[in-house]
Amino acid sequence: MSQKNSVKMSPSFLSMFREYDVRGRVNDEELNDDSVLLIMKAFATLLRSYDPTNHTVVIGYDNRAYSPGFADIAAGAMAECGFHVIHIGLSLSPVVYFAQYHYDSPAGVMITASHNPDGWCGFKLAHGLSKTLGPKEINELRSIVETGEFAEASGGSIEHADVRDAYIDSVVRPIHMNPSAAPRIVIDAGNGGAGVFAWEVFHRLGCPTFQLYCDPDTKYPNYNPNPSDLRARKRLSEMVTHPYIHADIGIGFDGDGDRIGIIDQNGHNIWSDRLLMILARQLLEKTPGAKVVFDVKCTQALPEVIAQYGGEPIMCKTGHSHVKAKMQEEGAALAGERSGHIFVGGKDYYGFDDAIFTAAKLVEYMSHVQKPIADMLSGFPHYVTSPEIKAHCADEDKYEVVDRLVADLKAEYGSRVNDINGARVLFDRGMGLVRASSNLPELVLIFEGKTEEDMLHIRDVFKAKLDTYEEIDGHWENDVR
């Protein structure tokens, strides 16, 4: 049975359908009760087209004032389409993914705008275990929304369930601490949902644990739960180095618990590609020859470290769906992005991005090597790396502009250009990357060199090239010059 819906879609609404999720502002044009209903009916229709035998979906939501209402609408829409809905309430993305395994549900919906500020919302949509929709599936979802042809069915139902204890057990069970050397930690949930889960995990692992903004608060009185946020990093650094605390590590979580940020014992920020080096070494000490997947934004030092310890480095496109898919395609036991999404699979875990489990693996390793983070990293290659720099470029132009940039850079640098996601150009003393943002009207740039002078030189080479494109704003946000 199908129902025709003739609602007209504005350009603003359609722009929410991004590369690997649906994300927009809560307002009359983008996300509201009616549009959530449409998107969820479209997702149910898409699931039916993939697997007519699946009748179960897990739904959870993040800690935003409007998320519970949207979750109820989503549950009702899926039930109207004949699905048995397992509604797990306030949650994290990895908790929804875990619940799919726990309840043997091929489908999952996490209502979240991740680290976006208040006033935003969205959906991370799972089809299959440890699999979320990618660009092709998101385009199919958008097409169903536009046509308004929804497959409805009878027999749907809604069950409310509490999966918190089972999830915490699943995180703690594979971790084997050295109980005499559990590190002293600070955890920062930024008033997001991670605080509901994280403290108990680390308490059970035996870590003396100090909490920073671990009480959920939909007003977010301090800062958005985003481990990349400079205010969040500064506050976490202050806690780690406080004279009454002297923590071994600070761990920050984003709003839906799938991205991690790390502060070392000296209060310094550790980017997640550096964290991935430590986790890769931990893996390769036990599993020589293992594959490790990483995205194009990661430091060049990472593949060097993976190879140094006998692993196989594999680079892929940025985006949590792309990384998960590549990890499964390659049978890799570990994967990660510079943005903070880390995926642990193999014999240890399920292979989805879970910041709490990633942090648990890290403190496990720290308890055994009995070295601070800074000391572990000191033996690895090091490049001076820029922050992520943003250059405005309109959504309707950015992909075509990047295609032209790739061609120009290949003409100049040939095989030194890796074009799996924009252009990553390898220089004798560093690298430069330009790619289109999947979420915003901008290009993302990262530069690194063996010295700061090398990094700035590569930045200047790219600046001169990009300034010849009139579609690209010449003022770069977060620039290093």
Residue pairs with C-beta under 8 A, 6 or more apart in sequence:
1 151
1 152
1 153
2 149
2 150
2 151
2 152
3 148
3 149
3 150
3 152
4 148
4 149
5 38
5 41
5 148
5 149
5 150
6 148
7 34
7 38
7 148
9 145
9 146
10 29
12 24
12 29
12 30
13 24
13 29
13 30
13 35
14 142
14 146
15 24
15 395
16 22
16 23
16 24
16 30
16 31
16 122
17 138
17 139
17 141
17 142
17 145
18 138
18 438
18 439
19 134
19 135
19 138
19 319
19 321
19 438
19 439
20 132
20 133
20 134
20 135
20 138
20 319
20 320
20 321
20 322
20 438
21 114
21 122
21 123
21 124
21 125
21 132
21 133
21 138
21 321
22 39
22 122
22 123
22 125
22 138
22 141
23 113
23 114
23 116
23 120
23 121
23 122
23 123
23 439
24 30
24 31
24 120
24 121
24 122
25 31
25 119
25 120
25 121
26 32
26 66
26 119
26 120
26 121
31 70
31 121
31 122
33 69
33 70
33 73
36 70
36 73
36 74
36 77
37 73
37 76
37 77
38 145
38 148
39 123
39 141
39 145
40 73
40 74
40 77
40 78
40 109
41 77
41 80
41 81
41 150
41 152
42 141
42 144
42 145
42 150
43 78
43 109
43 123
43 125
43 141
44 57
44 77
44 78
44 81
44 82
44 83
44 150
44 151
45 81
45 144
45 149
45 150
45 151
46 127
46 137
46 140
46 141
46 144
47 54
47 57
47 83
47 106
47 107
47 127
48 54
48 81
48 151
48 153
49 140
49 151
50 127
51 106
54 106
54 107
55 82
55 83
55 84
55 155
56 83
56 84
56 85
56 86
56 103
56 104
56 105
56 106
56 107
57 78
57 83
57 84
57 85
57 86
57 105
57 107
57 108
57 109
58 85
58 86
58 88
58 96
58 99
58 100
58 103
58 105
58 107
58 108
58 109
59 71
59 74
59 75
59 78
59 85
59 86
59 87
59 88
59 96
59 108
59 109
59 110
59 111
60 71
60 87
60 88
60 89
60 90
60 91
60 92
60 95
60 96
60 99
60 108
60 109
60 110
60 111
61 67
61 68
61 70
61 71
61 89
61 90
61 91
61 110
61 111
61 112
62 90
62 91
62 92
62 110
62 111
62 112
62 113
62 192
62 193
62 255
62 256
63 90
63 191
63 192
63 193
63 216
63 217
63 218
63 255
64 112
64 113
64 118
64 121
64 218
64 255
65 218
66 121
67 111
67 112
67 121
68 89
68 90
70 111
70 121
71 87
71 89
71 111
74 109
74 111
74 123
75 85
75 87
75 158
76 158
78 85
78 109
78 156
79 85
79 156
79 157
79 158
80 152
80 156
81 150
81 151
81 152
81 153
81 156
82 152
82 153
82 154
82 155
82 156
83 107
83 156
84 156
84 157
84 159
85 156
85 157
85 158
85 159
86 99
86 103
86 105
86 159
86 161
87 158
87 159
87 160
87 161
88 95
88 96
88 99
88 160
88 161
88 162
88 163
89 160
89 162
90 193
90 196
90 216
91 99
91 110
91 163
91 193
92 110
92 193
92 194
92 197
92 256
92 257
92 258
92 356
93 110
93 112
93 114
93 124
93 256
93 257
93 258
93 353
94 167
94 257
94 258
94 352
94 353
94 354
94 355
94 356
94 357
95 163
95 164
95 167
95 197
95 257
96 108
96 109
96 110
96 124
96 126
97 108
97 126
97 129
97 130
97 350
97 352
97 354
98 163
98 166
98 167
98 170
98 350
98 352
98 354
99 105
99 108
99 161
99 163
99 167
100 106
100 107
100 108
100 126
100 129
101 129
101 350
102 163
102 166
102 167
102 170
103 161
106 127
106 128
106 129
107 126
107 127
108 125
108 126
109 123
109 124
109 125
109 126
110 123
110 124
110 125
110 126
110 256
111 121
111 122
111 123
112 121
112 122
112 123
112 124
112 255
112 256
113 120
113 121
113 122
113 255
114 122
114 124
114 254
114 255
114 256
114 258
114 259
115 224
115 225
115 226
115 227
115 228
115 229
115 254
115 255
115 259
116 122
116 224
117 224
118 218
118 219
118 220
118 224
124 132
124 256
125 132
125 133
125 137
125 141
126 132
126 133
127 133
127 137
129 350
130 324
130 328
130 345
130 350
130 351
130 352
131 321
131 324
131 325
131 328
132 320
132 321
132 324
133 141
133 321
134 319
134 321
134 322
134 325
135 321
144 150
164 196
164 197
167 197
168 197
168 200
168 201
168 204
171 201
171 354
171 356
171 357
171 360
172 201
172 204
172 205
172 360
174 348
174 349
175 205
175 360
175 361
175 364
176 364
177 205
177 206
177 363
177 364
177 367
178 367
178 368
178 370
179 206
179 367
181 366
181 367
181 368
181 370
182 205
182 206
182 207
182 208
182 363
182 367
183 207
183 247
183 248
183 249
183 363
183 366
183 367
184 207
184 208
184 210
184 245
184 246
184 247
184 248
184 249
185 202
185 207
185 208
185 209
185 210
185 247
185 248
185 249
185 250
185 251
185 363
186 209
186 210
186 211
186 212
186 236
186 239
186 240
186 245
186 247
186 249
186 250
186 251
186 263
187 194
187 195
187 198
187 199
187 202
187 209
187 210
187 211
187 212
187 214
187 250
187 251
187 252
187 253
187 359
188 212
188 213
188 214
188 227
188 232
188 235
188 236
188 239
188 250
188 251
188 252
188 253
189 195
189 198
189 211
189 212
189 213
189 214
189 216
189 225
189 253
190 213
190 220
190 222
190 223
190 224
190 225
190 226
190 229
190 232
190 252
190 253
190 254
190 255
191 213
191 215
191 216
191 217
191 219
191 220
191 221
191 222
191 225
192 216
192 220
192 225
192 253
192 254
192 255
192 256
192 257
193 216
193 255
193 256
193 257
194 214
194 225
194 253
194 254
194 255
194 257
194 355
194 356
195 211
195 213
195 214
195 215
195 216
196 216
197 257
197 356
198 214
198 251
198 253
198 356
198 359
199 209
199 211
199 214
201 356
201 360
202 209
202 359
202 360
202 363
203 209
205 360
205 363
205 364
207 363
210 239
210 245
210 247
212 235
212 236
212 239
213 222
222 231
222 235
223 229
223 231
223 232
223 235
224 232
224 255
225 232
225 253
225 254
225 255
226 232
226 254
226 255
226 259
227 233
227 252
227 253
227 254
227 259
227 260
227 261
227 340
228 259
228 261
228 339
228 340
232 252
232 261
233 252
233 261
233 263
233 269
236 250
236 252
236 261
236 263
237 250
237 263
237 267
237 268
237 269
238 267
239 245
239 247
239 250
240 247
240 249
240 250
240 263
240 264
240 265
240 267
241 247
241 265
241 266
241 267
246 265
247 265
248 265
248 366
248 372
248 373
249 262
249 263
249 264
249 265
249 362
249 363
249 366
249 372
249 373
250 262
250 263
250 264
250 267
251 260
251 261
251 262
251 263
251 359
251 362
252 260
252 261
252 262
252 263
253 259
253 260
253 261
253 355
253 356
254 260
254 261
254 340
254 355
257 354
257 355
257 356
258 320
258 341
258 352
258 353
258 354
258 355
259 272
259 339
259 340
259 341
259 353
259 355
260 272
260 275
260 340
260 342
260 355
260 358
260 359
261 269
261 272
261 340
262 269
262 270
262 272
262 275
262 362
262 373
263 269
263 270
264 270
264 372
264 373
264 374
264 377
265 372
265 373
265 374
266 374
268 374
270 373
270 377
271 299
271 338
271 385
272 336
272 337
272 338
272 339
272 340
272 341
272 342
273 294
273 297
273 298
273 299
273 301
273 302
273 336
273 337
273 338
274 299
274 301
274 302
274 377
274 380
275 336
275 342
275 358
275 362
276 292
276 294
276 298
276 302
276 334
276 336
276 342
277 301
277 302
277 305
277 306
277 377
277 380
278 362
278 365
278 373
278 376
278 377
279 334
279 336
279 342
279 344
279 358
279 361
279 362
279 365
280 292
280 302
280 305
280 306
280 309
280 311
280 334
281 305
281 309
281 376
282 361
282 365
283 290
283 292
283 311
283 333
283 334
283 346
284 290
284 306
284 309
284 310
284 311
285 309
287 333
287 346
288 310
288 311
289 310
289 311
289 312
290 311
290 312
290 332
290 333
290 334
290 346
291 311
291 312
291 314
291 330
291 331
291 332
291 333
292 306
292 311
292 312
292 313
292 314
292 332
292 333
292 334
292 335
293 314
293 315
293 316
293 323
293 326
293 327
293 330
293 332
293 334
293 335
293 336
293 343
294 302
294 303
294 313
294 314
294 315
294 316
294 335
294 336
294 337
295 315
295 316
295 317
295 318
295 319
295 322
295 323
295 336
295 337
295 338
295 339
295 421
296 315
296 316
296 317
296 318
296 418
296 420
296 421
296 422
296 424
296 433
296 435
297 318
297 337
297 338
297 339
297 388
297 433
297 435
297 444
297 446
298 315
298 336
298 337
298 338
299 338
299 383
299 385
299 448
300 383
300 426
300 430
300 431
300 448
301 380
301 381
301 382
301 383
302 313
303 313
303 315
304 381
305 380
305 381
306 312
306 313
307 313
314 326
314 330
314 332
315 418
315 420
316 322
316 323
316 326
316 420
316 421
317 323
317 326
317 420
317 421
318 337
318 339
318 421
318 435
318 438
319 337
319 438
320 337
320 341
320 353
322 421
323 335
323 336
323 337
323 341
323 343
323 353
324 335
324 343
324 351
324 352
324 353
326 332
326 335
327 335
327 343
327 345
327 351
328 351
332 345
332 346
333 344
333 345
333 346
333 347
333 348
334 342
334 343
334 344
334 345
334 346
335 342
335 343
335 345
336 342
336 343
338 446
340 355
341 353
342 353
342 354
342 355
342 358
343 351
343 352
343 353
343 354
344 351
344 354
344 357
344 358
344 361
345 351
348 361
349 357
366 372
366 373
369 376
383 430
383 448
383 449
383 450
383 455
384 448
384 449
384 450
384 451
384 452
384 454
384 455
385 446
385 447
385 448
385 455
386 445
386 446
386 447
386 448
386 455
386 459
386 480
387 446
387 478
387 480
388 444
388 445
388 446
388 478
389 444
389 445
389 446
389 447
389 459
389 476
389 477
389 478
389 479
389 480
390 437
390 440
390 442
390 443
390 444
390 445
390 476
390 477
390 478
391 442
391 443
391 445
391 466
391 472
391 473
391 475
391 476
391 477
392 441
392 442
392 472
392 473
392 475
392 477
393 401
393 436
393 441
393 442
393 443
393 471
393 472
393 473
394 441
394 471
395 441
397 471
398 436
398 437
398 441
398 442
398 443
398 471
399 436
401 436
401 443
401 469
401 471
401 472
402 422
402 423
402 434
402 435
402 436
402 443
404 469
405 422
405 423
405 434
405 465
405 466
405 469
406 417
406 419
406 422
406 423
408 465
409 417
409 423
409 425
409 465
410 417
410 419
410 423
413 425
416 425
416 426
416 427
417 423
417 424
417 425
417 426
418 424
418 425
418 426
421 435
422 433
422 434
422 435
422 436
422 444
423 433
423 434
423 435
424 431
424 432
424 433
425 431
425 432
425 433
425 458
427 449
427 454
427 458
429 449
429 450
429 451
429 454
430 447
430 448
430 449
430 450
430 454
430 455
430 458
431 447
431 448
431 458
432 445
432 446
432 447
432 448
432 458
432 459
432 461
432 462
433 444
433 445
433 446
433 447
434 443
434 444
434 445
434 462
434 466
435 443
435 444
436 443
436 444
437 443
437 444
442 477
443 466
443 472
445 459
445 462
445 476
447 455
447 456
447 458
447 459
447 462
447 480
448 455
448 458
449 455
449 456
449 457
449 458
455 480
456 480
456 481
459 479
459 480
459 481
460 481
463 476
466 472
467 474
